[in-house]
Amino acid sequence: MPTMTKEEKFKIIQDSLAAADRGDTEEEERLLEKLPLAPHLALAMKEMLGPEETLNSGSNFSEVEAKYGKDWLST
């Protein structure tokens, strides 16, 4: 999973804010799920929810994989 540039992240945030302004909460949430989850938050999610539910959350784990490797859920 490739990591995103700051510009790509900013564009997603701008688009999600525009969706929120339109009242399109589904689009806002869809866009925000595209943003990479911070590694420390992903580890907390794994601890609280377990690996399977974490994986099924739909979150973007690109930064977690970059920091901890692709097998971070099984370790």
Backbone as XML, in Angstrom:
<?xml version="1.0"?>
<chain id="A" units="angstrom">
  <residue number="1" name="MET">
    <atom name="N" x="0.848" y="-1.169" z="0.000"/>
    <atom name="CA" x="0.000" y="0.000" z="0.000"/>
    <atom name="C" x="0.901" y="1.241" z="0.000"/>
  </residue>
  <residue number="2" name="PRO">
    <atom name="N" x="0.867" y="2.047" z="-1.026"/>
    <atom name="CA" x="1.729" y="3.234" z="-1.057"/>
    <atom name="C" x="1.253" y="4.311" z="-0.082"/>
  </residue>
  <residue number="3" name="THR">
    <atom name="N" x="2.212" y="5.079" z="0.413"/>
    <atom name="CA" x="1.852" y="6.180" z="1.296"/>
    <atom name="C" x="1.430" y="7.384" z="0.468"/>
  </residue>
  <residue number="4" name="MET">
    <atom name="N" x="0.671" y="8.272" z="1.060"/>
    <atom name="CA" x="0.161" y="9.464" z="0.374"/>
    <atom name="C" x="1.065" y="10.652" z="0.633"/>
  </residue>
  <residue number="5" name="THR">
    <atom name="N" x="1.108" y="11.536" z="-0.338"/>
    <atom name="CA" x="1.818" y="12.792" z="-0.143"/>
    <atom name="C" x="0.969" y="13.720" z="0.716"/>
  </residue>
  <residue number="6" name="LYS">
    <atom name="N" x="1.589" y="14.745" z="1.254"/>
    <atom name="CA" x="0.845" y="15.747" z="2.024"/>
    <atom name="C" x="-0.216" y="16.407" z="1.155"/>
  </residue>
  <residue number="7" name="GLU">
    <atom name="N" x="0.122" y="16.633" z="-0.104"/>
    <atom name="CA" x="-0.822" y="17.270" z="-1.030"/>
    <atom name="C" x="-2.047" y="16.392" z="-1.258"/>
  </residue>
  <residue number="8" name="GLU">
    <atom name="N" x="-1.829" y="15.080" z="-1.391"/>
    <atom name="CA" x="-2.954" y="14.153" z="-1.583"/>
    <atom name="C" x="-3.846" y="14.126" z="-0.344"/>
  </residue>
  <residue number="9" name="LYS">
    <atom name="N" x="-3.225" y="14.117" z="0.827"/>
    <atom name="CA" x="-3.998" y="14.130" z="2.071"/>
    <atom name="C" x="-4.804" y="15.421" z="2.189"/>
  </residue>
  <residue number="10" name="PHE">
    <atom name="N" x="-4.180" y="16.538" z="1.867"/>
    <atom name="CA" x="-4.857" y="17.829" z="1.952"/>
    <atom name="C" x="-6.053" y="17.883" z="1.007"/>
  </residue>
  <residue number="11" name="LYS">
    <atom name="N" x="-5.899" y="17.335" z="-0.190"/>
    <atom name="CA" x="-6.995" y="17.316" z="-1.166"/>
    <atom name="C" x="-8.172" y="16.497" z="-0.646"/>
  </residue>
  <residue number="12" name="ILE">
    <atom name="N" x="-7.882" y="15.363" z="-0.035"/>
    <atom name="CA" x="-8.952" y="14.542" z="0.535"/>
    <atom name="C" x="-9.667" y="15.301" z="1.645"/>
  </residue>
  <residue number="13" name="ILE">
    <atom name="N" x="-8.911" y="15.980" z="2.488"/>
    <atom name="CA" x="-9.516" y="16.769" z="3.569"/>
    <atom name="C" x="-10.388" y="17.873" z="2.994"/>
  </residue>
  <residue number="14" name="GLN">
    <atom name="N" x="-9.887" y="18.576" z="1.990"/>
    <atom name="CA" x="-10.681" y="19.638" z="1.354"/>
    <atom name="C" x="-11.977" y="19.067" z="0.770"/>
  </residue>
  <residue number="15" name="ASP">
    <atom name="N" x="-11.885" y="17.950" z="0.071"/>
    <atom name="CA" x="-13.063" y="17.335" z="-0.534"/>
    <atom name="C" x="-14.050" y="16.860" z="0.523"/>
  </residue>
  <residue number="16" name="SER">
    <atom name="N" x="-13.535" y="16.332" z="1.630"/>
    <atom name="CA" x="-14.438" y="15.877" z="2.697"/>
    <atom name="C" x="-15.138" y="17.056" z="3.364"/>
  </residue>
  <residue number="17" name="LEU">
    <atom name="N" x="-14.434" y="18.167" z="3.518"/>
    <atom name="CA" x="-15.070" y="19.364" z="4.078"/>
    <atom name="C" x="-16.148" y="19.912" z="3.141"/>
  </residue>
  <residue number="18" name="ALA">
    <atom name="N" x="-15.879" y="19.855" z="1.851"/>
    <atom name="CA" x="-16.875" y="20.295" z="0.870"/>
    <atom name="C" x="-18.104" y="19.388" z="0.927"/>
  </residue>
  <residue number="19" name="ALA">
    <atom name="N" x="-17.890" y="18.091" z="1.081"/>
    <atom name="CA" x="-19.019" y="17.161" z="1.201"/>
    <atom name="C" x="-19.813" y="17.460" z="2.463"/>
  </residue>
  <residue number="20" name="ALA">
    <atom name="N" x="-19.116" y="17.757" z="3.556"/>
    <atom name="CA" x="-19.800" y="18.105" z="4.806"/>
    <atom name="C" x="-20.624" y="19.374" z="4.632"/>
  </residue>
  <residue number="21" name="ASP">
    <atom name="N" x="-20.073" y="20.355" z="3.948"/>
    <atom name="CA" x="-20.806" y="21.605" z="3.701"/>
    <atom name="C" x="-22.076" y="21.359" z="2.890"/>
  </residue>
  <residue number="22" name="ARG">
    <atom name="N" x="-22.020" y="20.361" z="1.986"/>
    <atom name="CA" x="-23.200" y="20.012" z="1.178"/>
    <atom name="C" x="-24.191" y="19.154" z="1.952"/>
  </residue>
  <residue number="23" name="GLY">
    <atom name="N" x="-23.766" y="18.676" z="3.112"/>
    <atom name="CA" x="-24.613" y="17.785" z="3.902"/>
    <atom name="C" x="-24.507" y="16.333" z="3.468"/>
  </residue>
  <residue number="24" name="ASP">
    <atom name="N" x="-23.494" y="16.008" z="2.674"/>
    <atom name="CA" x="-23.298" y="14.653" z="2.176"/>
    <atom name="C" x="-22.383" y="13.896" z="3.135"/>
  </residue>
  <residue number="25" name="THR">
    <atom name="N" x="-22.959" y="13.417" z="4.226"/>
    <atom name="CA" x="-22.150" y="12.756" z="5.253"/>
    <atom name="C" x="-21.569" y="11.427" z="4.780"/>
  </residue>
  <residue number="26" name="GLU">
    <atom name="N" x="-22.271" y="10.720" z="3.909"/>
    <atom name="CA" x="-21.736" y="9.460" z="3.389"/>
    <atom name="C" x="-20.457" y="9.698" z="2.603"/>
  </residue>
  <residue number="27" name="GLU">
    <atom name="N" x="-20.452" y="10.712" z="1.737"/>
    <atom name="CA" x="-19.268" y="11.047" z="0.957"/>
    <atom name="C" x="-18.151" y="11.541" z="1.876"/>
  </residue>
  <residue number="28" name="GLU">
    <atom name="N" x="-18.508" y="12.342" z="2.858"/>
    <atom name="CA" x="-17.511" y="12.835" z="3.810"/>
    <atom name="C" x="-16.808" y="11.667" z="4.496"/>
  </residue>
  <residue number="29" name="GLU">
    <atom name="N" x="-17.581" y="10.703" z="4.997"/>
    <atom name="CA" x="-17.003" y="9.548" z="5.682"/>
    <atom name="C" x="-16.184" y="8.684" z="4.730"/>
  </residue>
  <residue number="30" name="ARG">
    <atom name="N" x="-16.663" y="8.488" z="3.505"/>
    <atom name="CA" x="-15.948" y="7.691" z="2.522"/>
    <atom name="C" x="-14.569" y="8.293" z="2.247"/>
  </residue>
  <residue number="31" name="LEU">
    <atom name="N" x="-14.546" y="9.615" z="2.097"/>
    <atom name="CA" x="-13.284" y="10.292" z="1.830"/>
    <atom name="C" x="-12.334" y="10.213" z="3.022"/>
  </residue>
  <residue number="32" name="LEU">
    <atom name="N" x="-12.852" y="10.429" z="4.216"/>
    <atom name="CA" x="-11.990" y="10.404" z="5.405"/>
    <atom name="C" x="-11.387" y="9.023" z="5.647"/>
  </residue>
  <residue number="33" name="GLU">
    <atom name="N" x="-12.092" y="7.963" z="5.251"/>
    <atom name="CA" x="-11.556" y="6.614" z="5.392"/>
    <atom name="C" x="-10.357" y="6.387" z="4.486"/>
  </residue>
  <residue number="34" name="LYS">
    <atom name="N" x="-10.205" y="7.216" z="3.462"/>
    <atom name="CA" x="-9.060" y="7.094" z="2.560"/>
    <atom name="C" x="-7.766" y="7.600" z="3.194"/>
  </residue>
  <residue number="35" name="LEU">
    <atom name="N" x="-7.883" y="8.460" z="4.199"/>
    <atom name="CA" x="-6.695" y="9.001" z="4.852"/>
    <atom name="C" x="-5.982" y="7.909" z="5.646"/>
  </residue>
  <residue number="36" name="PRO">
    <atom name="N" x="-4.666" y="7.869" z="5.594"/>
    <atom name="CA" x="-3.929" y="6.854" z="6.357"/>
    <atom name="C" x="-4.143" y="7.027" z="7.858"/>
  </residue>
  <residue number="37" name="LEU">
    <atom name="N" x="-4.375" y="5.905" z="8.513"/>
    <atom name="CA" x="-4.526" y="5.910" z="9.962"/>
    <atom name="C" x="-3.138" y="5.996" z="10.600"/>
  </residue>
  <residue number="38" name="ALA">
    <atom name="N" x="-2.991" y="6.848" z="11.584"/>
    <atom name="CA" x="-1.711" y="6.987" z="12.278"/>
    <atom name="C" x="-1.340" y="5.645" z="12.912"/>
  </residue>
  <residue number="39" name="PRO">
    <atom name="N" x="-0.073" y="5.257" z="12.824"/>
    <atom name="CA" x="0.339" y="3.952" z="13.355"/>
    <atom name="C" x="-0.057" y="3.703" z="14.812"/>
  </residue>
  <residue number="40" name="HIS">
    <atom name="N" x="0.089" y="4.699" z="15.669"/>
    <atom name="CA" x="-0.263" y="4.462" z="17.078"/>
    <atom name="C" x="-1.756" y="4.213" z="17.252"/>
  </residue>
  <residue number="41" name="LEU">
    <atom name="N" x="-2.586" y="4.832" z="16.412"/>
    <atom name="CA" x="-4.027" y="4.588" z="16.487"/>
    <atom name="C" x="-4.383" y="3.201" z="15.971"/>
  </residue>
  <residue number="42" name="ALA">
    <atom name="N" x="-3.686" y="2.760" z="14.935"/>
    <atom name="CA" x="-3.928" y="1.420" z="14.402"/>
    <atom name="C" x="-3.556" y="0.350" z="15.424"/>
  </residue>
  <residue number="43" name="LEU">
    <atom name="N" x="-2.452" y="0.553" z="16.135"/>
    <atom name="CA" x="-2.069" y="-0.409" z="17.166"/>
    <atom name="C" x="-3.090" y="-0.446" z="18.294"/>
  </residue>
  <residue number="44" name="ALA">
    <atom name="N" x="-3.617" y="0.706" z="18.659"/>
    <atom name="CA" x="-4.657" y="0.747" z="19.692"/>
    <atom name="C" x="-5.925" y="0.045" z="19.203"/>
  </residue>
  <residue number="45" name="MET">
    <atom name="N" x="-6.263" y="0.249" z="17.935"/>
    <atom name="CA" x="-7.433" y="-0.411" z="17.357"/>
    <atom name="C" x="-7.249" y="-1.927" z="17.382"/>
  </residue>
  <residue number="46" name="LYS">
    <atom name="N" x="-6.066" y="-2.376" z="17.000"/>
    <atom name="CA" x="-5.761" y="-3.811" z="17.003"/>
    <atom name="C" x="-5.897" y="-4.389" z="18.409"/>
  </residue>
  <residue number="47" name="GLU">
    <atom name="N" x="-5.391" y="-3.658" z="19.392"/>
    <atom name="CA" x="-5.457" y="-4.124" z="20.786"/>
    <atom name="C" x="-6.898" y="-4.177" z="21.290"/>
  </residue>
  <residue number="48" name="MET">
    <atom name="N" x="-7.686" y="-3.180" z="20.930"/>
    <atom name="CA" x="-9.059" y="-3.096" z="21.437"/>
    <atom name="C" x="-10.035" y="-3.999" z="20.679"/>
  </residue>
  <residue number="49" name="LEU">
    <atom name="N" x="-9.877" y="-4.072" z="19.340"/>
    <atom name="CA" x="-10.849" y="-4.779" z="18.520"/>
    <atom name="C" x="-10.391" y="-6.146" z="18.032"/>
  </residue>
  <residue number="50" name="GLY">
    <atom name="N" x="-9.091" y="-6.362" z="18.078"/>
    <atom name="CA" x="-8.538" y="-7.592" z="17.538"/>
    <atom name="C" x="-8.141" y="-7.409" z="16.082"/>
  </residue>
  <residue number="51" name="PRO">
    <atom name="N" x="-7.262" y="-8.283" z="15.601"/>
    <atom name="CA" x="-6.749" y="-8.139" z="14.245"/>
    <atom name="C" x="-7.811" y="-8.222" z="13.147"/>
  </residue>
  <residue number="52" name="GLU">
    <atom name="N" x="-8.720" y="-9.174" z="13.264"/>
    <atom name="CA" x="-9.717" y="-9.362" z="12.195"/>
    <atom name="C" x="-10.636" y="-8.157" z="12.044"/>
  </residue>
  <residue number="53" name="GLU">
    <atom name="N" x="-11.169" y="-7.667" z="13.145"/>
    <atom name="CA" x="-12.063" y="-6.514" z="13.077"/>
    <atom name="C" x="-11.301" y="-5.260" z="12.639"/>
  </residue>
  <residue number="54" name="THR">
    <atom name="N" x="-10.053" y="-5.141" z="13.051"/>
    <atom name="CA" x="-9.224" y="-4.020" z="12.617"/>
    <atom name="C" x="-9.058" y="-4.054" z="11.106"/>
  </residue>
  <residue number="55" name="LEU">
    <atom name="N" x="-8.718" y="-5.205" z="10.571"/>
    <atom name="CA" x="-8.538" y="-5.353" z="9.132"/>
    <atom name="C" x="-9.831" y="-5.054" z="8.375"/>
  </residue>
  <residue number="56" name="ASN">
    <atom name="N" x="-10.963" y="-5.459" z="8.941"/>
    <atom name="CA" x="-12.260" y="-5.258" z="8.290"/>
    <atom name="C" x="-12.823" y="-3.852" z="8.472"/>
  </residue>
  <residue number="57" name="SER">
    <atom name="N" x="-12.088" y="-2.987" z="9.159"/>
    <atom name="CA" x="-12.596" y="-1.639" z="9.431"/>
    <atom name="C" x="-12.632" y="-0.756" z="8.190"/>
  </residue>
  <residue number="58" name="GLY">
    <atom name="N" x="-11.882" y="-1.124" z="7.173"/>
    <atom name="CA" x="-11.834" y="-0.303" z="5.968"/>
    <atom name="C" x="-10.845" y="0.846" z="6.055"/>
  </residue>
  <residue number="59" name="SER">
    <atom name="N" x="-10.076" y="0.887" z="7.117"/>
    <atom name="CA" x="-9.100" y="1.960" z="7.302"/>
    <atom name="C" x="-7.917" y="1.786" z="6.352"/>
  </residue>
  <residue number="60" name="ASN">
    <atom name="N" x="-7.237" y="2.899" z="6.108"/>
    <atom name="CA" x="-6.044" y="2.897" z="5.276"/>
    <atom name="C" x="-4.845" y="2.686" z="6.194"/>
  </residue>
  <residue number="61" name="PHE">
    <atom name="N" x="-4.190" y="1.539" z="6.058"/>
    <atom name="CA" x="-3.075" y="1.171" z="6.927"/>
    <atom name="C" x="-1.716" y="1.371" z="6.261"/>
  </residue>
  <residue number="62" name="SER">
    <atom name="N" x="-1.629" y="2.173" z="5.234"/>
    <atom name="CA" x="-0.372" y="2.330" z="4.501"/>
    <atom name="C" x="0.766" y="2.834" z="5.390"/>
  </residue>
  <residue number="63" name="GLU">
    <atom name="N" x="0.499" y="3.782" z="6.263"/>
    <atom name="CA" x="1.559" y="4.302" z="7.130"/>
    <atom name="C" x="1.938" y="3.303" z="8.220"/>
  </residue>
  <residue number="64" name="VAL">
    <atom name="N" x="0.982" y="2.486" z="8.639"/>
    <atom name="CA" x="1.265" y="1.442" z="9.627"/>
    <atom name="C" x="2.182" y="0.393" z="9.005"/>
  </residue>
  <residue number="65" name="GLU">
    <atom name="N" x="1.839" y="-0.027" z="7.782"/>
    <atom name="CA" x="2.663" y="-1.018" z="7.096"/>
    <atom name="C" x="4.058" y="-0.481" z="6.794"/>
  </residue>
  <residue number="66" name="ALA">
    <atom name="N" x="4.141" y="0.799" z="6.470"/>
    <atom name="CA" x="5.452" y="1.397" z="6.204"/>
    <atom name="C" x="6.316" y="1.400" z="7.463"/>
  </residue>
  <residue number="67" name="LYS">
    <atom name="N" x="5.694" y="1.585" z="8.610"/>
    <atom name="CA" x="6.447" y="1.650" z="9.870"/>
    <atom name="C" x="6.723" y="0.280" z="10.468"/>
  </residue>
  <residue number="68" name="TYR">
    <atom name="N" x="5.724" y="-0.616" z="10.454"/>
    <atom name="CA" x="5.823" y="-1.890" z="11.152"/>
    <atom name="C" x="5.910" y="-3.116" z="10.244"/>
  </residue>
  <residue number="69" name="GLY">
    <atom name="N" x="5.761" y="-2.937" z="8.941"/>
    <atom name="CA" x="5.797" y="-4.054" z="8.019"/>
    <atom name="C" x="4.405" y="-4.599" z="7.740"/>
  </residue>
  <residue number="70" name="LYS">
    <atom name="N" x="4.325" y="-5.414" z="6.699"/>
    <atom name="CA" x="3.030" y="-5.932" z="6.260"/>
    <atom name="C" x="2.394" y="-6.912" z="7.250"/>
  </residue>
  <residue number="71" name="ASP">
    <atom name="N" x="3.180" y="-7.514" z="8.116"/>
    <atom name="CA" x="2.636" y="-8.492" z="9.063"/>
    <atom name="C" x="2.312" y="-7.903" z="10.432"/>
  </residue>
  <residue number="72" name="TRP">
    <atom name="N" x="2.125" y="-6.596" z="10.491"/>
    <atom name="CA" x="1.909" y="-5.918" z="11.783"/>
    <atom name="C" x="0.675" y="-6.432" z="12.509"/>
  </residue>
  <residue number="73" name="LEU">
    <atom name="N" x="-0.327" y="-6.939" z="11.796"/>
    <atom name="CA" x="-1.524" y="-7.417" z="12.458"/>
    <atom name="C" x="-1.304" y="-8.776" z="13.144"/>
  </residue>
  <residue number="74" name="SER">
    <atom name="N" x="-0.366" y="-9.534" z="12.650"/>
    <atom name="CA" x="-0.153" y="-10.869" z="13.209"/>
    <atom name="C" x="0.935" y="-10.913" z="14.268"/>
  </residue>
  <residue number="75" name="THR">
    <atom name="N" x="1.555" y="-9.788" z="14.536"/>
    <atom name="CA" x="2.623" y="-9.784" z="15.539"/>
    <atom name="C" x="2.172" y="-9.162" z="16.836"/>
  </residue>
</chain>
